[in-house]
Amino acid sequence: MIPASQRDVRCFFDDAPEKQSHRIHNIPVKGWIDEIPEKLRTMKINLIIVSIPSLDEKWRQEILQMLAGWIARSF
């Protein structure tokens, strides 16, 4: 894992409608979860962290499958 001091959080993706086009700790919410692959094509990203504690296993697997080919970590 990259040390926190060397991480540069670029954006969040969230399916909550009220978070779209907003910022979390001054970091933009770029879109919906299913838009991640499309948006990442234009960004220089080398680590994706999936952190959704309430996520059920089926949806977690779908997200990880959608991110296949990208460097991904799941917590």
DSSP file (Angstrom, degrees, kcal/mol; ACC not computed):
  #  RESIDUE AA STRUCTURE BP1 BP2  ACC     N-H-->O    O-->H-N    N-H-->O    O-->H-N    TCO  KAPPA ALPHA  PHI   PSI    X-CA   Y-CA   Z-CA
    1    1 A M              0   0    0      0, 0.0     3,-0.1     0, 0.0     0, 0.0   0.000 360.0 360.0 360.0 142.9    0.0    0.0    0.0
    2    2 A I        -     0   0    0      1,-0.1     5,-0.1     2,-0.1    45,-0.0  -0.601 360.0-106.0 -74.3 130.9    1.2    3.5   -0.8
    3    3 A P    >>  -     0   0    0      0, 0.0     3,-2.2     0, 0.0     4,-0.5  -0.257  27.0-116.8 -57.6 146.2    1.9    5.5    2.4
    4    4 A A  G >4 S+     0   0    0      1,-0.3     3,-1.1     2,-0.2    -2,-0.1   0.835 114.2  61.3 -54.0 -36.3   -0.8    8.1    3.2
    5    5 A S  G 34 S+     0   0    0      1,-0.3    -1,-0.3     3,-0.0    -3,-0.0   0.698 107.8  44.7 -67.1 -17.2    1.8   10.9    2.8
    6    6 A Q  G <4 S+     0   0    0     -3,-2.2     2,-0.3     2,-0.0    -1,-0.3   0.407  91.5 102.3-106.3   0.1    2.3    9.8   -0.8
    7    7 A R    <<  -     0   0    0     -3,-1.1     2,-0.5    -4,-0.5    -3,-0.0  -0.638  50.5-164.6 -86.7 142.6   -1.3    9.4   -1.8
    8    8 A D        -     0   0    0     -2,-0.3     2,-0.4     0, 0.0    -3,-0.0  -0.869  13.6-149.1-125.4  94.9   -3.1   12.0   -3.9
    9    9 A V        +     0   0    0     -2,-0.5     3,-0.1     1,-0.2    -2,-0.0  -0.518  18.5 179.4 -69.1 121.0   -6.8   11.4   -3.7
   10   10 A R        -     0   0    0     -2,-0.4     2,-0.3     1,-0.3    -1,-0.2   0.807  52.8 -27.7 -94.9 -34.8   -8.2   12.6   -7.0
   11   11 A C        -     0   0    0     16,-0.1     2,-0.3    18,-0.0    -1,-0.3  -0.989  47.6-124.9-169.8 169.8  -11.9   11.9   -6.8
   12   12 A F  E     -a   29   0A   0     16,-2.2    18,-2.8    -2,-0.3    19,-0.6  -0.899  12.6-152.3-122.2 156.1  -14.8    9.9   -5.4
   13   13 A F  E     +a   31   0A   0     -2,-0.3     2,-0.3    16,-0.2    19,-0.2  -0.992  23.6 168.5-124.4 138.9  -17.6    8.0   -7.1
   14   14 A D        -     0   0    0     17,-2.3    -2,-0.0    -2,-0.4     5,-0.0  -0.994  37.3-146.6-153.2 141.6  -20.9    7.6   -5.3
   15   15 A D        +     0   0    0     -2,-0.3    17,-0.1    17,-0.2     3,-0.1   0.389  67.7 111.7 -89.9   3.6  -24.4    6.5   -6.1
   16   16 A A    >>  -     0   0    0      1,-0.2     3,-1.9     2,-0.0     4,-0.6  -0.687  62.4-148.2 -78.8 118.5  -26.0    8.9   -3.7
   17   17 A P  G >4 S+     0   0    0      0, 0.0     3,-1.0     0, 0.0    -1,-0.2   0.847  94.9  59.8 -55.9 -35.8  -27.9   11.5   -5.8
   18   18 A E  G 34 S+     0   0    0      1,-0.2    -2,-0.0    -3,-0.1    -3,-0.0   0.649 103.0  52.9 -70.6 -12.6  -27.3   14.2   -3.2
   19   19 A K  G X4 S+     0   0    0     -3,-1.9     3,-1.8     3,-0.1    -1,-0.2   0.585  79.3 116.2 -96.6 -11.5  -23.5   13.8   -3.5
   20   20 A Q  T << S+     0   0    0     -3,-1.0     3,-0.1    -4,-0.6    10,-0.1  -0.336  87.3   6.2 -62.7 136.6  -23.3   14.2   -7.3
   21   21 A S  T 3  S+     0   0    0      8,-0.8    -1,-0.3     1,-0.2     2,-0.2   0.663 110.7 110.4  64.1  19.2  -21.4   17.3   -8.4
   22   22 A H    <   -     0   0    0     -3,-1.8     7,-2.7     7,-0.1     2,-0.4  -0.517  64.6-119.6-109.3-177.5  -20.4   18.0   -4.8
   23   23 A R  E     -B   28   0B   0      5,-0.2     2,-0.5    -2,-0.2     3,-0.1  -0.955   9.3-155.0-125.3 145.1  -17.1   17.8   -3.0
   24   24 A I  E >  S-B   27   0B   0      3,-3.0     3,-1.5    -2,-0.4    -5,-0.0  -0.984  88.7 -15.0-119.3 117.6  -16.0   15.6    0.0
   25   25 A H  T 3  S-     0   0    0     -2,-0.5    -1,-0.2     1,-0.3     0, 0.0   0.895 130.7 -55.8  51.2  42.1  -13.2   17.2    2.0
   26   26 A N  T 3  S+     0   0    0      1,-0.2    -1,-0.3    -3,-0.1    -3,-0.0   0.643 114.9 120.3  66.2  19.4  -12.6   19.4   -1.1
   27   27 A I  E <   -B   24   0B   0     -3,-1.5    -3,-3.0   -16,-0.0    -1,-0.2  -0.956  65.9-115.5-112.5 129.9  -12.3   16.4   -3.4
   28   28 A P  E     -B   23   0B   0      0, 0.0   -16,-2.2     0, 0.0     2,-0.7  -0.302   8.3-132.8 -71.4 145.3  -14.8   16.2   -6.2
   29   29 A V  E     -a   12   0A   0     -7,-2.7    -8,-0.8   -10,-0.2   -16,-0.2  -0.882  24.3-167.6 -88.0 114.4  -17.5   13.5   -6.6
   30   30 A K  E     -     0   0A   0    -18,-2.8     2,-0.3    -2,-0.7   -17,-0.2   0.659  45.9 -69.8 -85.2 -17.9  -16.9   12.6  -10.3
   31   31 A G  E     -a   13   0A   0    -19,-0.6   -17,-2.3    -3,-0.1    -1,-0.2  -0.996  69.5 -26.5 160.8-165.4  -20.0   10.5  -10.9
   32   32 A W    >   -     0   0    0     -2,-0.3     3,-1.7   -19,-0.2     4,-0.3  -0.383  58.0-110.0 -80.1 157.8  -21.9    7.3  -10.4
   33   33 A I  G >  S+     0   0    0      1,-0.3     3,-1.7     2,-0.2    -1,-0.1   0.879 117.9  57.0 -57.8 -40.3  -20.2    4.0   -9.6
   34   34 A D  G 3  S+     0   0    0      1,-0.3    -1,-0.3     2,-0.1     4,-0.3   0.592 100.1  60.9 -71.8  -6.2  -21.1    2.6  -13.0
   35   35 A E  G <> S+     0   0    0     -3,-1.7     4,-2.5     1,-0.1     5,-0.3   0.462  75.5  99.2 -92.0  -3.4  -19.3    5.5  -14.6
   36   36 A I  H <> S+     0   0    0     -3,-1.7     4,-2.7    -4,-0.3     5,-0.2   0.923  80.1  47.1 -54.1 -54.7  -15.9    4.7  -13.1
   37   37 A P  H  > S+     0   0    0      0, 0.0     4,-1.0     0, 0.0    -1,-0.2   0.913 114.4  47.8 -57.5 -42.6  -14.4    2.8  -16.1
   38   38 A E  H  4 S+     0   0    0     -4,-0.3     3,-0.5     1,-0.2     4,-0.3   0.928 115.4  44.0 -62.0 -46.4  -15.4    5.6  -18.5
   39   39 A K  H >< S+     0   0    0     -4,-2.5     3,-1.3     1,-0.2     4,-0.2   0.857 107.5  59.5 -69.0 -35.4  -14.1    8.4  -16.3
   40   40 A L  H >< S+     0   0    0     -4,-2.7     3,-1.4    -5,-0.3     5,-0.3   0.751  88.5  73.6 -68.3 -22.3  -10.8    6.6  -15.5
   41   41 A R  T 3< S+     0   0    0     -4,-1.0    -1,-0.3    -3,-0.5    -2,-0.2   0.780 102.8  41.5 -60.9 -24.6   -9.9    6.5  -19.1
   42   42 A T  T <  S+     0   0    0     -3,-1.3     2,-0.3    -4,-0.3    -1,-0.3   0.384 107.5  75.0-103.3   3.1   -9.1   10.2  -19.0
   43   43 A M  S <  S-     0   0    0     -3,-1.4     2,-1.1    -4,-0.2   -33,-0.0  -0.849  78.8-124.5-117.6 151.3   -7.4   10.2  -15.6
   44   44 A K        +     0   0    0     -2,-0.3     2,-0.4     2,-0.0    -3,-0.1  -0.785  49.3 158.6 -93.0  94.5   -4.0    9.1  -14.5
   45   45 A I        +     0   0    0     -2,-1.1    26,-0.2    -5,-0.3     3,-0.1  -0.963  23.3 170.5-121.7 132.2   -5.0    6.7  -11.7
   46   46 A N  S    S+     0   0    0     -2,-0.4     2,-0.3     1,-0.3    -1,-0.1   0.393  70.4  39.6-120.2   0.9   -2.8    3.9  -10.3
   47   47 A L        -     0   0    0      2,-0.0     2,-0.5    23,-0.0    -1,-0.3  -0.960  57.5-168.6-151.2 131.8   -4.8    2.8   -7.3
   48   48 A I  E     -c   72   0C   0     23,-1.0    25,-2.6    -2,-0.3     2,-0.6  -0.986   8.8-160.7-119.5 127.4   -8.5    2.4   -6.8
   49   49 A I  E     -c   73   0C   0     -2,-0.5     2,-0.7    23,-0.2    25,-0.2  -0.942   2.4-159.8-110.4 121.7   -9.8    1.9   -3.3
   50   50 A V  E     +c   74   0C   0     23,-2.2    25,-2.5    -2,-0.6     2,-0.4  -0.893  21.1 166.0 -99.4 112.8  -13.3    0.4   -2.9
   51   51 A S        +     0   0    0     -2,-0.7    -2,-0.1    24,-0.2    23,-0.0  -0.789  16.7 134.3-134.7  89.8  -14.5    1.2    0.5
   52   52 A I    >   -     0   0    0     -2,-0.4     3,-2.2     1,-0.1     8,-0.0  -0.773  28.4-172.1-136.4  88.2  -18.2    0.7    1.1
   53   53 A P  T 3  S+     0   0    0      0, 0.0    -1,-0.1     0, 0.0    -2,-0.0   0.793  85.3  51.0 -55.5 -32.5  -18.8   -1.1    4.4
   54   54 A S  T 3  S+     0   0    0      2,-0.0     2,-0.2     0, 0.0     0, 0.0   0.452  82.3 122.6 -85.9   1.1  -22.5   -1.7    3.8
   55   55 A L    <   -     0   0    0     -3,-2.2     2,-0.1     1,-0.1    -3,-0.1  -0.418  60.8-129.9 -69.0 130.2  -22.0   -3.2    0.4
   56   56 A D     >  -     0   0    0     -2,-0.2     4,-2.4     1,-0.1     5,-0.2  -0.435  24.4-109.6 -77.5 159.4  -23.4   -6.7   -0.1
   57   57 A E  H  > S+     0   0    0      1,-0.2     4,-2.5     2,-0.2     5,-0.2   0.848 114.6  54.6 -59.9 -39.3  -21.1   -9.3   -1.6
   58   58 A K  H  > S+     0   0    0      1,-0.2     4,-1.9     2,-0.2    -1,-0.2   0.944 112.4  41.9 -61.9 -49.0  -22.9   -9.6   -4.9
   59   59 A W  H  > S+     0   0    0      2,-0.2     4,-2.3     1,-0.2    -1,-0.2   0.867 112.4  55.7 -67.8 -36.3  -22.6   -5.9   -5.6
   60   60 A R  H  X S+     0   0    0     -4,-2.4     4,-2.5     1,-0.2    -2,-0.2   0.930 108.5  47.7 -59.4 -46.2  -19.0   -5.8   -4.4
   61   61 A Q  H  X S+     0   0    0     -4,-2.5     4,-2.4     1,-0.2    -2,-0.2   0.882 109.9  53.0 -63.4 -38.7  -18.1   -8.6   -6.9
   62   62 A E  H  X S+     0   0    0     -4,-1.9     4,-2.4     2,-0.2    -1,-0.2   0.912 110.3  47.4 -62.8 -42.4  -19.9   -6.7   -9.7
   63   63 A I  H  X S+     0   0    0     -4,-2.3     4,-1.6     2,-0.2    -2,-0.2   0.935 112.6  48.3 -64.7 -45.8  -17.9   -3.5   -8.9
   64   64 A L  H  < S+     0   0    0     -4,-2.5    -2,-0.2     1,-0.2    -1,-0.2   0.879 112.0  50.0 -63.8 -36.7  -14.6   -5.5   -8.8
   65   65 A Q  H >< S+     0   0    0     -4,-2.4     3,-1.5     1,-0.2    -1,-0.2   0.911 108.2  53.0 -65.2 -42.2  -15.4   -7.2  -12.1
   66   66 A M  H 3< S+     0   0    0     -4,-2.4    -1,-0.2     1,-0.3    -2,-0.2   0.825 110.4  49.0 -60.8 -31.7  -16.2   -3.8  -13.6
   67   67 A L  T >< S+     0   0    0     -4,-1.6     3,-2.6    -5,-0.1    -1,-0.3   0.374  79.1 134.7 -91.1   3.7  -12.8   -2.6  -12.5
   68   68 A A  T <   +     0   0    0     -3,-1.5     3,-0.1     1,-0.3    -3,-0.1  -0.291  68.8  33.6 -54.5 134.3  -11.0   -5.6  -13.9
   69   69 A G  T 3  S+     0   0    0      1,-0.5     2,-0.3     3,-0.0    -1,-0.3   0.152 103.4  90.5 100.3 -18.0   -7.9   -4.4  -15.7
   70   70 A W  S <  S-     0   0    0     -3,-2.6     2,-0.6   -22,-0.0    -1,-0.5  -0.732  92.6-100.0-101.1 157.3   -7.4   -1.5  -13.3
   71   71 A I        +     0   0    0     -2,-0.3   -23,-1.0   -26,-0.2     2,-0.4  -0.701  56.8 177.8 -75.4 118.6   -5.2   -1.8  -10.2
   72   72 A A  E     -c   48   0C   0     -2,-0.6     2,-0.4   -25,-0.2   -23,-0.2  -0.963  24.1-172.4-132.9 144.5   -7.8   -2.3   -7.5
   73   73 A R  E     -c   49   0C   0    -25,-2.6   -23,-2.2    -2,-0.4     2,-0.4  -0.971  12.4-154.4-127.1 146.3   -7.9   -2.8   -3.7
   74   74 A S  E      c   50   0C   0     -2,-0.4   -23,-0.2   -25,-0.2   -25,-0.1  -0.986 360.0 360.0-126.1 130.7  -11.0   -3.7   -1.7
   75   75 A F              0   0    0    -25,-2.5   -24,-0.2    -2,-0.4    -1,-0.1   0.322 360.0 360.0-122.7 360.0  -11.4   -2.9    2.0
